[in-house]
Amino acid sequence: MPKPTVSLDLSELKSPRIHRLHGYWQHQRGKRGGKLPRRGDIAPDQIRDLLPNIMIVDVERDPMRFRYRLVGTRVVEYNGVEFTGRYLGEIGWPEEQDLIDSYTFVVTSRQPFFGLLAWELVTGAVGRCEFARLPLSEDGELVTQILAMEDYDFPQLDATPSGGGATR
């Protein structure tokens, strides 16, 4: 089985949803003169079709922690568990440290992070879940939230119920 979490370059991702969200994020960044977009710059009505795959993650400091403020319906369905309001690192997923590392990279570098999660399916096959993590900032500098997206290449019915998959 492949490594559960793999970092990829944006050009390696196949997901049109992720490419669209990244383009939208870049556009919002451009409107702020190259500074990181604010949460308020992300207009749900402009990305309505992407919302089921989106998460908003709050960044807390001292200590650094990540709390899922919003989790889209498709993400919840594929995970088999609602984790809105929960902290990464306290949920019990086997790949949580990799996920924490990817969010930490976004906070410290102020740059997007893209990758792939391998997901063991009920059929025994391995499904792909491509993801994006895009920094948001209220002052244009300090990352205060992360706009995240997951896109799955397999039917939800093949997803392993809570505890057996790799996601977030």
C-alpha positions as CSV (number, residue, x, y, z in Angstrom):
1,M,0.0,0.0,0.0
2,P,1.3,3.5,-0.8
3,K,2.3,6.0,1.9
4,P,-1.0,7.3,3.4
5,T,-0.1,11.0,2.8
6,V,2.1,12.2,-0.1
7,S,3.0,15.8,-0.9
8,L,2.4,16.8,-4.6
9,D,3.0,19.8,-6.8
10,L,-0.2,21.5,-8.0
11,S,0.6,20.5,-11.6
12,E,0.5,16.8,-10.5
13,L,-3.1,17.0,-9.2
14,K,-5.8,15.7,-11.5
15,S,-8.8,17.2,-9.6
16,P,-10.5,20.0,-11.5
17,R,-12.2,21.1,-8.3
18,I,-8.9,21.7,-6.6
19,H,-7.5,23.6,-9.6
20,R,-10.7,25.7,-9.6
21,L,-10.5,26.5,-5.9
22,H,-6.8,27.3,-6.1
23,G,-7.5,29.7,-9.1
24,Y,-10.3,31.3,-7.1
25,W,-7.9,31.7,-4.0
26,Q,-5.2,33.2,-6.3
27,H,-7.8,35.6,-7.7
28,Q,-8.8,36.7,-4.2
29,R,-5.1,37.1,-3.3
30,G,-4.6,39.3,-6.4
31,K,-7.4,41.5,-5.3
32,R,-5.5,42.1,-2.0
33,G,-2.3,43.0,-3.8
34,G,-0.7,39.7,-3.3
35,K,-1.5,39.4,0.4
36,L,-3.2,36.3,1.7
37,P,-7.0,36.4,1.3
38,R,-9.2,36.8,4.4
39,R,-11.9,34.4,5.3
40,G,-14.4,37.1,4.3
41,D,-12.9,37.2,0.8
42,I,-14.1,33.7,0.2
43,A,-17.7,34.1,-1.1
44,P,-19.6,30.8,-0.8
45,D,-22.0,31.9,-3.6
46,Q,-19.0,32.1,-6.0
47,I,-17.9,28.5,-5.3
48,R,-21.2,26.9,-4.4
49,D,-20.5,23.7,-6.3
50,L,-17.2,23.2,-4.4
51,L,-18.7,23.6,-0.9
52,P,-19.4,19.9,-0.2
53,N,-15.7,19.2,-0.6
54,I,-14.4,22.2,1.5
55,M,-13.2,22.6,5.1
56,I,-12.3,25.7,7.0
57,V,-9.7,25.0,9.7
58,D,-9.0,27.4,12.5
59,V,-5.3,27.9,13.5
60,E,-4.6,28.3,17.2
61,R,-1.2,29.1,18.6
62,D,0.7,28.4,21.9
63,P,0.4,25.5,21.4
64,M,-0.2,25.2,17.6
65,R,-3.5,23.4,17.1
66,F,-6.0,23.0,14.2
67,R,-9.7,22.9,14.8
68,Y,-12.2,22.1,12.0
69,R,-14.6,25.0,12.0
70,L,-16.6,23.8,8.9
71,V,-16.6,20.5,7.2
72,G,-18.4,20.0,3.9
73,T,-21.1,17.4,3.5
74,R,-19.2,15.2,1.0
75,V,-16.2,15.2,3.3
76,V,-18.4,14.0,6.2
77,E,-20.0,11.4,4.0
78,Y,-16.7,9.9,2.9
79,N,-15.3,9.9,6.4
80,G,-18.5,8.4,8.0
81,V,-18.1,10.9,10.9
82,E,-18.9,14.5,11.5
83,F,-15.8,16.2,12.9
84,T,-16.8,19.9,12.7
85,G,-15.6,21.5,16.0
86,R,-13.0,18.8,16.7
87,Y,-9.2,19.2,16.9
88,L,-6.8,17.5,14.6
89,G,-4.7,15.2,16.8
90,E,-7.6,14.2,19.0
91,I,-9.8,12.4,16.4
92,G,-7.8,9.1,16.2
93,W,-7.0,8.9,12.5
94,P,-3.8,6.9,11.9
95,E,-2.3,9.6,9.6
96,E,-3.1,12.6,11.9
97,Q,0.6,13.5,12.4
98,D,1.1,13.8,8.6
99,L,-2.0,16.0,8.5
100,I,-0.8,18.2,11.3
101,D,2.6,18.5,9.5
102,S,0.8,19.6,6.3
103,Y,-1.2,22.3,8.1
104,T,1.9,23.4,10.1
105,F,3.7,23.9,6.8
106,V,0.9,26.1,5.5
107,V,1.1,28.2,8.7
108,T,4.9,28.6,8.8
109,S,5.5,29.0,5.0
110,R,2.3,31.0,4.3
111,Q,2.1,28.9,1.1
112,P,-0.5,26.4,-0.2
113,F,0.2,22.7,0.3
114,F,-1.1,20.0,-2.0
115,G,-1.1,16.3,-1.8
116,L,-2.6,12.8,-2.0
117,L,-4.1,10.6,0.6
118,A,-4.3,6.8,0.0
119,W,-7.6,5.4,1.2
120,E,-8.2,1.7,1.6
121,L,-11.6,0.9,0.1
122,V,-14.0,-1.8,1.2
123,T,-13.3,-3.5,-2.1
124,G,-9.6,-3.9,-1.0
125,A,-8.5,-1.5,-3.7
126,V,-6.8,1.8,-2.8
127,G,-8.6,5.0,-3.6
128,R,-7.1,8.4,-4.2
129,C,-8.1,11.5,-2.3
130,E,-6.3,14.6,-3.6
131,F,-6.3,17.6,-1.3
132,A,-5.4,21.3,-1.0
133,R,-4.6,23.5,1.9
134,L,-4.7,27.2,1.2
135,P,-3.8,29.9,3.8
136,L,-6.2,32.6,4.9
137,S,-5.2,35.7,7.0
138,E,-7.1,38.5,8.5
139,D,-4.1,40.9,8.3
140,G,-2.7,39.5,5.0
141,E,0.4,38.0,6.8
142,L,-0.4,35.8,9.9
143,V,-2.2,32.6,8.9
144,T,-5.4,32.5,11.0
145,Q,-7.4,29.9,9.0
146,I,-6.8,27.3,6.3
147,L,-9.2,26.8,3.4
148,A,-9.0,23.0,2.7
149,M,-10.5,20.8,0.0
150,E,-10.6,17.1,-0.6
151,D,-11.6,15.4,-3.9
152,Y,-12.1,11.6,-4.1
153,D,-11.6,9.4,-7.2
154,F,-13.9,6.6,-5.9
155,P,-17.6,6.3,-5.1
156,Q,-18.7,7.1,-1.5
157,L,-20.1,3.6,-1.2
158,D,-16.6,2.2,-1.5
159,A,-15.2,4.4,1.3
160,T,-14.2,2.5,4.5
161,P,-16.3,3.6,7.4
162,S,-14.9,5.9,10.1
163,G,-11.5,4.8,11.5
164,G,-10.4,3.0,8.4
165,G,-9.7,5.7,5.8
166,A,-7.2,8.4,5.3
167,T,-8.7,11.8,4.9
168,R,-9.0,15.3,6.2
